[in-house]
């Protein structure tokens, strides 16, 4: 009987898209076939993890319940032929970018950094009329020491071995083969010869951010506001920053 994809990724029912994405990346890196050559169980887990992420982050995310596929359930098996092929090509291009063994050529850059979520408490008067509110939060910003390369010496980069410097890997999943960004190099195709001492090779560092946001009127408790480009930056060259998600809590 298929498992609930949330259990596969180890996330709760209220996990945010960022938390789901982070859980997937950590597990995908751990069970990647290139890191576990000849390990059939690791390959099975990798397929299961990829399926679970597709179920939770694909276009139908949030429309299914926790019940498994069956007489009254809606979860499909990771090896089920009922899995939709349409979502593979379009679903989150930084994860599954191609179908039937046709990964895109050349390094693939991420198009956006991760979102950041914060909570803001407002009074009933502010919620009704709207207000300008200063907020302070921590996000990831490109490392100024290495310029986001993650290298101790700028430009001193080596080809990524797991993806052969392509930035893409492919993995068999049921009756098809899917391509995805390499978890080792993050889709860049290169890795630092020596890691940057400031960001430990990630290309990103934590940065405190202080901004003022405008809260519109007629807000309800539990409303979520999105501020584009104010989330985590990406180490990938030319990539956009993620968004800032503000969950509003109204005090009565």
C-alpha positions in Angstrom: 0.0 0.0 0.0 1.5 3.4 -1.0 2.6 5.7 1.8 1.5 9.2 2.4 4.1 11.4 0.6 4.3 13.6 3.7 5.5 10.6 5.6 8.0 9.8 2.9 9.6 13.3 3.2 9.2 13.5 6.9 7.1 16.7 6.9 3.9 17.5 8.7 0.5 18.3 7.2 1.1 22.0 7.6 4.6 22.1 6.1 5.3 25.1 3.8 6.5 24.7 0.2 10.0 25.8 1.4 10.0 23.1 4.1 8.9 20.5 1.7 11.5 21.5 -0.8 14.3 21.5 1.8 13.3 18.0 3.0 13.3 16.7 -0.5 16.7 18.1 -1.3 18.3 16.7 1.9 16.9 13.2 1.2 17.6 13.3 -2.5 21.3 14.1 -1.8 21.4 11.3 0.8 19.9 8.6 -1.4 21.2 9.8 -4.8 22.3 6.7 -6.9 25.6 8.4 -7.7 26.4 8.5 -4.0 25.1 4.9 -3.5 26.3 2.9 -6.5 24.8 -0.6 -6.7 22.5 0.1 -3.8 19.1 -1.0 -4.9 17.4 0.2 -1.7 18.9 3.7 -2.1 17.6 3.8 -5.7 14.2 2.7 -4.5 14.1 5.4 -1.8 15.3 8.0 -4.4 12.4 7.1 -6.6 10.0 7.2 -3.7 11.3 10.6 -2.5 11.0 12.0 -6.1 7.4 10.8 -6.3 6.5 12.2 -2.9 7.9 15.6 -3.8 6.0 15.6 -7.1 2.8 14.8 -5.3 3.2 17.6 -2.8 4.7 20.3 -5.0 3.1 19.5 -8.4 0.2 21.4 -9.9 -2.3 19.4 -7.9 -0.6 20.0 -4.6 -3.0 20.7 -1.8 -6.0 19.0 -3.5 -5.4 15.5 -2.1 -6.0 14.1 1.3 -3.6 11.9 3.3 -5.3 8.6 2.3 -3.4 6.1 0.1 -4.6 5.1 -3.4 -7.4 2.6 -3.2 -11.1 2.3 -3.2 -11.6 5.7 -1.6 -8.1 7.1 -1.6 -6.3 9.5 -4.0 -2.5 8.9 -3.5 -0.8 7.0 -6.4 2.1 4.7 -5.9 5.6 5.9 -6.8 5.7 3.1 -9.3 2.1 3.5 -10.5 1.4 3.9 -14.2 -1.5 6.2 -13.1 1.0 9.0 -12.3 0.3 11.9 -14.6 3.0 12.5 -17.2 1.9 16.1 -17.7 3.2 17.3 -14.4 6.7 16.0 -14.9 7.7 18.4 -17.6 6.1 21.5 -16.1 6.4 20.9 -12.3 9.0 23.0 -10.7 11.6 23.1 -13.4 14.5 23.3 -11.0 13.6 19.7 -9.8 12.2 17.8 -12.8 13.1 19.4 -16.0 12.5 16.7 -18.7 10.8 13.5 -19.5 11.7 10.1 -21.1 15.5 10.6 -20.7 15.8 14.0 -22.2 17.5 16.2 -19.7 18.2 19.7 -20.8 21.8 20.3 -22.0 24.2 22.5 -20.2 24.2 23.8 -16.6 20.7 24.8 -15.5 20.4 27.8 -13.2 17.7 28.1 -10.7 15.2 30.8 -11.6 14.3 31.8 -8.0 15.5 31.6 -4.4 13.5 30.1 -1.6 10.6 32.0 0.0 10.8 33.3 3.6 7.8 33.2 5.9 7.3 35.4 8.9 4.4 36.2 11.3 3.0 39.6 12.0 0.5 40.5 14.7 -1.9 43.4 14.1 -4.7 44.9 16.0 -8.3 44.8 14.7 -8.1 48.5 13.8 -5.0 48.0 11.6 -6.5 44.9 10.1 -9.6 46.9 9.1 -8.0 50.1 7.8 -4.5 48.9 6.8 -1.2 50.2 8.0 2.5 50.5 7.3 4.5 48.2 9.5 8.3 47.8 10.0 9.5 44.1 10.0 12.8 42.5 10.7 13.8 39.0 9.6 16.7 36.9 8.5 17.1 35.8 4.9 19.9 34.3 2.8 21.9 36.8 0.7 24.7 36.2 -1.8 28.1 36.1 -0.1 30.0 39.3 -0.7 33.3 37.5 -0.2 32.9 35.0 -3.0 30.2 36.7 -5.0 27.9 33.6 -4.6 30.4 31.2 -6.2 31.2 29.5 -2.8 34.9 29.4 -3.7 37.7 30.7 -1.5 39.3 32.2 -4.7 36.9 33.7 -7.2 36.9 31.7 -10.4 38.6 28.7 -8.9 35.9 26.2 -9.8 36.1 22.5 -10.8 33.7 20.5 -12.8 31.0 18.6 -10.8 31.7 14.8 -11.1 28.2 13.4 -10.3 26.6 15.3 -13.2 29.7 15.5 -15.4 29.5 19.3 -15.3 26.1 19.3 -17.0 24.2 20.5 -13.9 21.6 17.7 -14.6 21.2 14.1 -13.6 18.6 11.6 -14.7 17.0 8.8 -12.7 14.6 6.0 -13.8 11.2 6.2 -12.1 8.7 3.6 -13.0 8.2 3.6 -16.8 9.9 6.9 -17.5 13.2 8.7 -16.8 13.1 12.1 -15.3 15.8 14.8 -15.3 16.5 17.0 -12.3 19.1 19.5 -11.1 22.2 17.9 -9.6 21.9 18.1 -5.8 25.7 18.2 -5.5 26.3 21.4 -7.5 22.8 22.9 -7.3 22.5 22.8 -11.1 25.5 25.0 -11.8 27.7 22.2 -13.2 30.7 23.4 -11.1 31.8 23.2 -7.5 34.5 25.2 -5.6 38.0 23.9 -5.6 38.2 25.2 -2.0 35.2 26.5 -0.1 34.8 30.1 0.8 35.6 30.6 4.5 32.8 33.0 5.0 29.9 31.0 3.6 31.4 27.5 3.8 31.0 27.0 0.1 27.3 27.6 -0.1 27.6 31.0 -1.9 25.0 32.4 0.6 25.1 33.9 4.1 22.5 34.9 6.6 21.6 38.6 6.6 19.3 40.5 8.8 16.8 42.5 6.8 14.8 45.5 8.0 12.0 46.8 5.7 8.6 48.5 5.9 5.7 46.7 4.5 2.2 48.0 3.6 -0.7 46.0 5.0 -3.8 46.5 3.0 -7.2 47.0 4.7 -9.9 44.4 5.3 -7.4 41.7 6.5 -8.7 38.6 8.2 -6.9 36.5 10.8 -4.7 34.0 8.9 -4.4 36.2 5.8 -1.1 35.7 3.9 0.6 38.5 2.0 3.3 38.0 -0.6 6.1 40.5 -1.2 8.1 39.6 -4.4 11.8 39.5 -4.3 12.2 40.0 -0.6 12.9 36.3 0.3 16.1 34.3 0.1 18.6 35.1 -2.7 20.0 32.3 -4.8 23.7 31.6 -5.4 23.0 30.9 -9.1 24.0 33.7 -11.4 21.1 35.8 -12.6 18.5 34.0 -10.4 15.8 36.0 -8.8 15.3 36.2 -5.1 12.4 34.3 -3.5 9.4 36.1 -2.0 8.6 37.2 1.6 5.4 35.5 2.9 3.7 37.4 5.7 1.1 35.5 7.8 -1.1 38.0 9.5 -2.6 37.3 13.0 -5.3 39.7 14.1 -5.6 40.5 17.8 -9.1 41.0 19.0 
